[in-house]
Amino acid sequence: MGSGLARRLVEDEGNFVVIVDNLSTGRAWKLPQKAPTNWKFIKADVNRSDDFSTIMSSYNFDTVFHYAAVVGVQRTLDNPILVLEDIDGIRNVLRCSKNSGVKRVYFSSSSEVYGEPVEVPQREATTPLNSRLPYAIVKNVGEAYLRSFSQEHGLEYTIFRFFNTYGPRQSEDFVITRFLRQALAGLPITLYGDGSQTRTFCHIDDNVAATLAAFTQDRHVNDTVNIGSDEEVSVRQLAETICEVTGSRSVFQNLPPLQEGDMTRRCPSIEKMMGLLGKKPMSLKQGILATIQSPDFQDEKPALTEGRA
């Protein structure tokens, strides 16, 4: 998501964009392809206050997009303490933003904060947040930090709760990319449990279009917005759709269910997002086709494995 947003931001010559990433899960090849006339990359860790405060004090930023986090279901389950350290990054971003005159912080929260569904669709203002997993707790704490800094210091914010974004530059830590690579190679498509758990999937183009609209139009200030799709499908239906679009004859391989973190159902209310887009998000089939036809997807040729999705 961060790379897609950065690429779009630097298209506007009126922006100067500083991209900060420690490359623990990101990759340098995902940086903007445009000549670096109005952007700069700095390899640094937002969780290290000394490094980040130096960056923040060196530039006169108006806006900060805080998208840095430990991501990937299995990675976050395997490294809970590393996940919790991201609270340091949230605190660093907000303190430095407040001290350096930043006007607004955009924060990447997650559908994970909703936990097991209490209601469907999941609504920003009314649906309880009930997940106990470290990743979700960090996002929930981050949201609380933003509201608190707004209340005490007047620092504006917008919270984006992202629901399963996918696209051509995404790593195989995420389900659609892994399923696509497995299907195109004729490998078994691996499902946790029986694949009946449901999700919605948002193509990166719709994600970036909606978040940029909030930014450029000054909308949803001090507000929370679900960014996703309302086309709810089971993980097994996702695998079937990928096989249909790619013409793959891959078989499905059922693996033991995850012990935690694999919520049974997830589907957002997207009225706010559609207001930003001015249309419905693209369908799952459209998005999968757009992904595999993208030069960015074709050019990336990672090693194919039979690992879990």
C-alpha positions, 0 to 999 in steps of 0.5 A: 500500500505504501509503495502504491501511495508513494508512486501516486504522490510523486506524480504531482510535481507540487509534492515533495515526498520523503519515503522512510522504510527499514526494508524489513518487509519492503523492497527497494524495487517498489520505490517510485520509477519516476526520476527522483526530482521530487522524492527522496528515500531514506532507509531508517526505522520509525521505531528508533526515535533518534533516527526518525526525529532527525528526519522529521526535523530536517524537513518541513512536512505538512503531512505524514502517512504512517504506514510502517508496521510488521505485516503478514498473518504468519509473521505477526503471529510468530513475532508478537513482541516485534509487533508490539514494538510498533507502538514505539513507532506510532508514538515517535510519529505523533510526537515528532509531528506535533513538535515539527508543525505537521498539520495532519497524520494519516494512519494505516489501521486494519480490519483486524481491530474488529476481531470476530464479527459482532455485526456485518457489515462492520461499521466505523462508528458502531461496531465494537473492536474486540480482537486480542491479537497483538497486531490488532491491539497495536492498531487499536492503540494507534487509533487511541493515540491519534485521537488523544494527540488531536484532543490535547495538541490539535494534531489532525488525523485520518484513520484508514482501516484497511481490508485485505488490499492486494495488487501486482507488487504485493509479496507472497505473505498475502493470500491473493498473491500466493494463490496467484503464484501457486495457480500460475505454476500449477502448484497446490493452492493451500487453504487453512481449514476448510476455506469457509472463512470469508473476506473482502478484497480491495485492489490497490488502485481503489485503495490509493484512489480513496486515500488520495481523495481524502488527502487532496479534498480534506475529507474525513478529518479527525475521522475513521474510514473503512477502505475495502470492498463489500464483495464478501467471498470465502477463501475457497471461493477466492481460490476458485475465482483465481483458478477460473481467471488464470485457467489453472488446474491446481488442486486445493490442499487443506491445511490445519486451521490457524490456532488464532488470528483467522477470523470467521468473517470480515466485511466492511461498510464502505459508504464513506469509501464510495463517497471518496471514490465516486463509484463502487470498487472494482469486482474481485474478478476485475482486480485479479485480472488487472493484477496478473496483466500488470507489468509489475506482476509479470516482472517480479519472479520470486521463487515459487513454494508450496508454503502456506498462504 
